[in-house]
Amino acid sequence: MPVHPETGQGSAWLRRFGYVLLYVLLSLVAVLQILPLIWLLLFSLKNNQEVFDMAPFALPATPRWENYVKVWTEGNISLYFFNSVWITVVSVVFTVLFASLVTFAITRMRWKGRSLVLGLFMVGLMIPVHSTLIPLFSLFLKLHLTDHPLSVILSYIAFNMPITIMILLGFYYSLPREVEEAAVMDGCSVNRIFFRIVLPMTASVIATTAIINMIYDWNEFIFVNTFISSDAYKTLTVGVQNFIGQYTTDWGAIGATLMISILPILIAFLVLSERIVEGIAAGSVKG
């Protein structure tokens, strides 16, 4: 059937208008997402008087970059930052590794009870963190792990395993079995199949789970505040309380500390952004 030129032009115009409208909406959403970061940056460059007297997005008369120097040198933030980095890295590595091993065993191997094991891990998603604080504290107290970073790391791994396994499941189900069958024919053991073949094939979804775990571990407050008492093992989320006094609060220093704590997550997200999108897209397709 012949296509009327006017109808074709009208359809193209509507399509173009739809794209423009979509881009405008996405730009507005992006601006709304960036505004809190801009506000926090300006907040960190003010003193207490400017914080309360000036508008939230007003530029300070003299940017106080010394707030960053102060929190890094005098506020012990350098130690808290280092603690946050190594505790987060260790927790993320072991969480992703253990979750990958569990997911591989559930989806690629046949053994009795695998459905039950998967169900037990999924039950973990329904357990509130706050309800476990007293039992965990009692357990770590008996094991002499209170005021020890291992208590925090074990808690992070345990609570992040269920969501990590759930994200990995969809991707593992979509992996072709022919590659593994060929590896078995070549004499590969189960361990070599996992570490040499399956693990590299899941790099994109591993990046997705890693950034999700990283955000949770880096920003976590309750476990560190409950299990850690000495400054030697405190992280940034708890260390920011050093600038909150009984009578005075250094708001500029708090803003600088929060800005420092945000930067690693932003950098990691920018570096892994493409991998994250690939992992989400691949994990959403089964079969």
SULURFEN-V488592 format. One record per residue. N is the residue number from 1. RES is the residue in one small letter. PHI is phi in whole degrees, -180 to 180 (* if undefined). PSI is psi in radians with two decimals (none if undefined). Layout:
# SULURFEN-V488592
N/RES/PHI/PSI, N/RES/PHI/PSI
This chain:
# SULURFEN-V488592
1/m/*/2.47, 2/p/-68/2.51, 3/v/-101/2.21, 4/h/-72/2.30, 5/p/-58/-0.71, 6/e/-64/-0.69, 7/t/-65/-0.73, 8/g/-64/-0.74, 9/q/-65/-0.71, 10/g/-64/-0.70, 11/s/-66/-0.73, 12/a/-64/-0.67, 13/w/-65/-0.73, 14/l/-65/-0.69, 15/r/-65/-0.74, 16/r/-64/-0.72, 17/f/-63/-0.67, 18/g/-64/-0.72, 19/y/-65/-0.76, 20/v/-61/-0.79, 21/l/-63/-0.71, 22/l/-63/-0.78, 23/y/-64/-0.66, 24/v/-64/-0.78, 25/l/-64/-0.75, 26/l/-65/-0.63, 27/s/-65/-0.70, 28/l/-64/-0.72, 29/v/-64/-0.72, 30/a/-63/-0.73, 31/v/-63/-0.75, 32/l/-63/-0.57, 33/q/-73/-0.56, 34/i/-83/-0.48, 35/l/-54/-0.78, 36/p/-60/-0.60, 37/l/-68/-0.71, 38/i/-64/-0.76, 39/w/-61/-0.75, 40/l/-66/-0.68, 41/l/-62/-0.82, 42/l/-65/-0.66, 43/f/-60/-0.70, 44/s/-72/-0.24, 45/l/-102/0.24, 46/k/-117/2.81, 47/n/-94/-3.14, 48/n/-61/-0.70, 49/q/-67/-0.73, 50/e/-68/-0.57, 51/v/-61/-0.72, 52/f/-92/-0.43, 53/d/-93/-0.47, 54/m/-98/2.81, 55/a/-67/2.68, 56/p/-56/-0.68, 57/f/-102/0.26, 58/a/-77/2.46, 59/l/-76/2.36, 60/p/-68/2.65, 61/a/-60/-0.75, 62/t/-131/1.88, 63/p/-57/2.21, 64/r/-96/1.34, 65/w/-67/-0.30, 66/e/-65/-0.29, 67/n/-60/-0.67, 68/y/-70/-0.72, 69/v/-64/-0.70, 70/k/-63/-0.84, 71/v/-69/-0.51, 72/w/-78/-0.62, 73/t/-97/-0.76, 74/e/-97/-0.47, 75/g/-92/0.11, 76/n/65/0.31, 77/i/-69/-0.50, 78/s/-62/-0.70, 79/l/-68/-0.77, 80/y/-63/-0.66, 81/f/-64/-0.80, 82/f/-62/-0.73, 83/n/-63/-0.74, 84/s/-62/-0.71, 85/v/-65/-0.94, 86/w/-74/-0.59, 87/i/-67/-0.72, 88/t/-66/-0.79, 89/v/-62/-0.83, 90/v/-62/-0.77, 91/s/-64/-0.77, 92/v/-66/-0.78, 93/v/-60/-0.85, 94/f/-72/-0.60, 95/t/-64/-0.84, 96/v/-66/-0.70, 97/l/-65/-0.87, 98/f/-65/-0.72, 99/a/-65/-0.64, 100/s/-66/-0.71, 101/l/-64/-0.76, 102/v/-65/-0.78, 103/t/-65/-0.70, 104/f/-62/-0.76, 105/a/-66/-0.62, 106/i/-76/-0.69, 107/t/-96/-0.46, 108/r/-112/-0.12, 109/m/-124/2.60, 110/r/-106/2.08, 111/w/-159/2.65, 112/k/-68/2.43, 113/g/90/0.03, 114/r/-66/-0.60, 115/s/-66/-0.67, 116/l/-65/-0.75, 117/v/-63/-0.76, 118/l/-62/-0.73, 119/g/-63/-0.67, 120/l/-65/-0.69, 121/f/-66/-0.69, 122/m/-68/-0.52, 123/v/-61/-0.53, 124/g/-60/-0.43, 125/l/-67/-0.39, 126/m/-95/-0.01, 127/i/-89/2.05, 128/p/-67/2.45, 129/v/-62/-0.76, 130/h/-63/-0.54, 131/s/-72/-0.23, 132/t/-102/-0.07, 133/l/-62/-0.85, 134/i/-66/-0.84, 135/p/-60/-0.71, 136/l/-67/-0.72, 137/f/-63/-0.73, 138/s/-63/-0.72, 139/l/-64/-0.85, 140/f/-67/-0.53, 141/l/-65/-0.73, 142/k/-69/-0.55, 143/l/-88/0.04, 144/h/60/0.68, 145/l/-111/0.08, 146/t/-69/2.57, 147/d/57/0.67, 148/h/-136/2.36, 149/p/-61/-0.39, 150/l/-63/-0.54, 151/s/-64/-0.69, 152/v/-71/-0.77, 153/i/-63/-0.79, 154/l/-63/-0.66, 155/s/-67/-0.73, 156/y/-61/-0.80, 157/i/-62/-0.79, 158/a/-64/-0.74, 159/f/-82/-0.33, 160/n/-95/-0.26, 161/m/-58/-0.85, 162/p/-59/-0.85, 163/i/-67/-0.60, 164/t/-67/-0.77, 165/i/-63/-0.72, 166/m/-62/-0.67, 167/i/-70/-0.67, 168/l/-72/-0.49, 169/l/-55/-0.90, 170/g/-59/-0.67, 171/f/-70/-0.74, 172/y/-65/-0.64, 173/y/-64/-0.46, 174/s/-88/-0.13, 175/l/-70/2.38, 176/p/-71/2.35, 177/r/-79/-0.28, 178/e/-61/-0.61, 179/v/-65/-0.75, 180/e/-68/-0.69, 181/e/-63/-0.69, 182/a/-66/-0.65, 183/a/-67/-0.67, 184/v/-64/-0.70, 185/m/-63/-0.53, 186/d/-83/-0.03, 187/g/95/0.28, 188/c/-73/2.44, 189/s/-81/3.00, 190/v/-62/-0.72, 191/n/-63/-0.76, 192/r/-67/-0.65, 193/i/-61/-0.74, 194/f/-69/-0.91, 195/f/-79/-0.54, 196/r/-95/-0.46, 197/i/-117/-1.02, 198/v/-69/-0.82, 199/l/-60/-0.81, 200/p/-63/-0.56, 201/m/-69/-0.36, 202/t/-102/0.38, 203/a/-59/-0.69, 204/s/-67/-0.77, 205/v/-74/-0.48, 206/i/-65/-0.69, 207/a/-62/-0.68, 208/t/-63/-0.87, 209/t/-66/-0.60, 210/a/-65/-0.77, 211/i/-70/-0.61, 212/i/-65/-0.79, 213/n/-65/-0.67, 214/m/-63/-0.76, 215/i/-62/-0.77, 216/y/-66/-0.85, 217/d/-65/-0.69, 218/w/-68/-0.67, 219/n/-93/-0.03, 220/e/-67/2.44, 221/f/-123/-0.72, 222/i/-63/-0.86, 223/f/-64/-0.77, 224/v/-64/-0.77, 225/n/-67/-0.49, 226/t/-87/-0.75, 227/f/-95/-0.38, 228/i/-110/2.27, 229/s/-118/-0.49, 230/s/-88/2.64, 231/d/-66/-0.37, 232/a/-64/-0.44, 233/y/-120/0.10, 234/k/-71/2.66, 235/t/-106/3.13, 236/l/-61/-0.69, 237/t/-62/-0.56, 238/v/-90/-0.60, 239/g/-65/-0.40, 240/v/-63/-0.35, 241/q/-68/-0.25, 242/n/-62/-0.40, 243/f/-95/0.12, 244/i/-106/1.83, 245/g/-96/3.07, 246/q/-70/-0.58, 247/y/-117/-0.49, 248/t/-133/2.68, 249/t/-132/2.23, 250/d/-88/1.61, 251/w/-69/-0.61, 252/g/-63/-0.71, 253/a/-67/-0.67, 254/i/-63/-0.76, 255/g/-62/-0.70, 256/a/-65/-0.71, 257/t/-63/-0.76, 258/l/-65/-0.66, 259/m/-65/-0.72, 260/i/-63/-0.67, 261/s/-71/-0.41, 262/i/-81/-0.58, 263/l/-56/-0.82, 264/p/-59/-0.69, 265/i/-67/-0.72, 266/l/-62/-0.78, 267/i/-63/-0.79, 268/a/-62/-0.70, 269/f/-67/-0.71, 270/l/-65/-0.68, 271/v/-70/-0.67, 272/l/-102/0.16, 273/s/-59/-0.77, 274/e/-65/-0.71, 275/r/-64/-0.65, 276/i/-64/-0.79, 277/v/-63/-0.74, 278/e/-62/-0.73, 279/g/-66/-0.72, 280/i/-66/-0.75, 281/a/-66/-0.74, 282/a/-72/-0.66, 283/g/-73/-0.29, 284/s/-85/-0.14, 285/v/-109/2.20, 286/k/-113/2.37, 287/g/100/none
